[in-house]
């Protein structure tokens, strides 16, 4: 039962407008935009800021970790929400991290940073104290540099382009580092990125449909703001890879390739199906049949799962489908999915990553290939950012309320 102010109850009774059987309506839940804005407002000081991806986690690898992707999505969502000043704080943190890494000075960023206001130089990376080993540990994925995350950082900085030339310059620096990952095997495109600590991290030689979708959009946006044909060409390289992953037999995109850069990975992942339609020109028409595939194979609880088996609702992915539906003019579907997403709002305003205690992705952890990669029922910044993007009908790949 909702908590109601005693003062309001007495006042209503004195006015005579409330009978014994009348219920008092609870205050409406905050919108995703309002919740995201409050996260920034809750930071202890002004200045560059990284937001915690899982703010309620109190220990271990996810505690006080600000994943680059989640923060980049938050930048774009805040802009879509009309909160450019708050988006700038996170964008500025990305720029500070780009200039103040403890080792790298070549245009790459890390997959994760320490959450909070960015004051220390070099910028702090996330980590945790392990009592059993009596030492500070860092996650090998978090210190690495996935090219999909680099693309999202580019998209975030380019979304801030009108606020100063430093954002465009930062996006170009990141883009030049990504060029070292261009791959000529099979359908071309870009490999996964790096994994592990400096000075010699491992290199992921597989290629991802999702990563190349991100890069296609980021390079296209970079070409638009700079007028440089070289960036348009790089975007076309990534786009060709994504289109080559289309598999007519299942009306779906392969999730990428194996380590050989050629053999398709047939795993069905929701974002690899939806993002190309949001990011590539005319893809929403050319590959419209993928929507039926997703609805047939990945539906769960009124929303959508990450992958197969579809045994839990993925809030972030459901918001991605809701955004696509809104941009396609499917208002009834978009409204229904928005209601499903709203049901995953936590009491403090965050959004749970999944409707179930743990949600399989179909992939294994890069840090421990014997264990599955899971989403947990925890308030998640990425879920909140995508809920806000869906709420506002704002496409992160175009920086507008339109398809490309």
C-alpha positions, -999 to 999 in steps of 0.1 A, spaced: 0 0 0 14 34 -9 25 57 19 3 88 22 9 120 40 -12 122 72 -15 159 67 -30 154 32 -55 129 45 -67 153 73 -69 182 50 -90 162 25 -113 151 52 -118 186 65 -126 198 30 -151 170 27 -138 157 -5 -129 123 7 -153 96 18 -143 66 39 -139 43 9 -119 67 -13 -83 57 -21 -55 83 -23 -34 80 -55 3 75 -51 27 100 -66 36 90 -102 70 73 -106 97 95 -120 103 93 -157 135 77 -169 148 111 -179 141 125 -144 158 95 -128 189 99 -150 190 136 -142 189 129 -105 218 105 -107 240 134 -120 225 158 -94 234 133 -66 271 135 -74 290 153 -46 307 180 -67 307 198 -100 331 189 -127 338 158 -149 318 127 -137 315 90 -143 283 74 -132 283 40 -115 269 13 -138 255 -8 -109 251 18 -80 237 -6 -54 266 -32 -56 287 -29 -25 317 -52 -32 335 -70 -59 342 -63 -96 310 -43 -102 313 -21 -72 318 16 -81 326 6 -117 316 31 -144 315 12 -177 323 33 -207 294 21 -227 268 28 -200 282 63 -195 283 70 -232 247 59 -235 238 82 -206 254 111 -223 232 107 -254 201 100 -233 206 131 -213 209 151 -245 177 135 -257 161 145 -224 172 181 -229 199 180 -202 230 190 -221 247 205 -191 246 172 -173 256 153 -204 287 175 -206 299 164 -172 301 128 -184 315 139 -218 342 159 -200 351 128 -179 356 109 -212 379 136 -225 399 137 -192 403 99 -193 415 102 -229 442 126 -219 452 111 -186 455 73 -188 482 58 -165 498 41 -195 481 46 -229 484 78 -248 474 66 -282 436 75 -284 422 44 -267 399 44 -236 393 17 -211 361 -3 -209 356 8 -173 366 35 -148 362 43 -112 328 60 -107 325 95 -92 339 129 -99 371 127 -119 398 145 -98 429 123 -98 454 122 -125 459 97 -140 422 89 -140 414 61 -116 404 27 -129 379 5 -111 390 -23 -89 385 -40 -55 404 -53 -25 406 -91 -22 409 -102 14 420 -137 5 449 -125 -17 455 -93 4 459 -72 -27 441 -48 -50 426 -64 -81 415 -51 -115 392 -69 -139 409 -77 -172 379 -68 -192 375 -34 -176 411 -24 -183 408 -35 -219 394 -16 -249 365 -30 -269 360 -13 -302 322 -12 -296 328 8 -265 352 31 -283 325 37 -309 299 46 -282 324 71 -267 327 86 -301 289 89 -305 287 105 -271 314 131 -278 299 138 -313 265 143 -296 282 172 -277 299 186 -308 280 219 -308 292 226 -273 328 229 -282 355 217 -307 372 195 -280 344 169 -283 349 164 -320 387 163 -316 383 137 -289 361 116 -312 387 118 -340 415 107 -316 395 76 -306 386 69 -342 423 69 -352 431 43 -326 402 21 -338 418 21 -373 445 -2 -360 418 -28 -356 407 -28 -393 407 -64 -406 409 -76 -442 398 -112 -435 365 -124 -449 340 -96 -451 364 -71 -436 353 -48 -408 370 -43 -374 381 -69 -348 369 -69 -312 397 -48 -296 421 -55 -267 417 -74 -234 439 -73 -203 465 -51 -188 492 -30 -203 518 -32 -217 508 -62 -238 471 -69 -237 456 -97 -257 439 -89 -290 404 -102 -298 405 -114 -334 368 -122 -336 345 -96 -352 312 -84 -338 281 -73 -356 272 -51 -328 307 -34 -326 307 -29 -364 272 -14 -363 284 10 -336 315 19 -357 295 24 -389 273 50 -371 302 66 -353 324 70 -384 294 83 -404 287 109 -378 323 118 -377 323 123 -415 292 145 -412 307 169 -386 343 170 -401 335 167 -438 364 142 -441 359 115 -467 383 92 -449 358 87 -420 330 80 -445 351 53 -460 358 37 -426 321 37 -418 314 20 -451 339 -7 -442 321 -14 -409 287 -12 -426 297 -38 -453 307 -62 -425 273 -58 -408 254 -64 -440 275 -95 -448 263 -109 -415 227 -110 -427 215 -146 -429 184 -151 -451 178 -186 -439 168 -173 -404 160 -137 -413 186 -126 -388 221 -112 -384 248 -135 -372 263 -121 -341 297 -118 -358 326 -142 -366 348 -166 -348 384 -158 -341 393 -166 -378 374 -135 -388 354 -155 -414 332 -182 -398 299 -167 -388 288 -170 -352 251 -181 -353 243 -171 -318 211 -150 -318 216 -118 -298 189 -92 -296 211 -61 -299 228 -75 -330 193 -77 -346 179 -43 -335 209 -20 -337 215 -23 -375 179 -12 -381 185 18 -359 220 26 -373 223 18 -410 206 37 -438 175 19 -451 182 -11 -429 148 -9 -412 132 -15 -446 157 -39 -461 159 -61 -430 123 -56 -417 118 -94 -415 142 -96 -385 115 -80 -364 94 -112 -369 124 -133 -360 129 -114 -328 92 -115 -319 91 -153 -325 123 -163 -308 132 -138 -282 99 -127 -266 95 -130 -229 70 -115 -204 57 -89 -227 93 -78 -235 124 -94 -250 152 -116 -238 189 -110 -246 192 -143 -265 181 -179 -265 168 -196 -244 144 -167 -238 141 -172 -201 141 -136 -187 133 -101 -199 162 -78 -207 152 -43 -199 178 -26 -220 171 -46 -251 133 -42 -246 139 -5 -246 158 -8 -278 129 -25 -295 105 1 -280 126 28 -295 126 12 -329 89 7 -327 84 44 -319 106 55 -348 88 32 -372 54 47 -361 42 16 -343 29 36 -314 7 8 -299 37 -16 -297 59 12 -283 34 20 -256 30 -16 -246 68 -21 -243 71 12 -224 47 -2 -198 68 -34 -195 99 -13 -190 83 9 -164 74 -22 -144 112 -28 -140 117 6 -123 133 1 -88 120 20 -58 148 46 -59 141 53 -96 167 30 -113 159 3 -137 166 -34 -131 188 -49 -158 165 -80 -160 132 -93 -147 148 -124 -134 175 -130 -108 200 -139 -135 197 -137 -173 220 -157 -196 234 -140 -227 246 -171 -245 282 -159 -241 309 -168 -217 329 -144 -195 361 -133 -212 378 -133 -178 367 -169 -171 355 -188 -201 341 -216 -179 314 -193 -166 285 -178 -184 281 -141 -189 249 -130 -170 228 -100 -163 215 -98 -128 185 -82 -113 203 -50 -102 196 -14 -110 216 -7 -141 227 26 -157 226 12 -192 190 0 -187 180 35 -174 197 53 -203 179 31 -229 146 36 -211 152 73 -214 160 70 -251 129 50 -257 108 74 -236 120 104 -257 121 86 -291 158 96 -294 180 75 -316 216 74 -302 230 64 -336 217 95 -353 216 119 -324 180 127 -334 144 114 -333 149 98 -367 162 67 -384 193 72 -406 
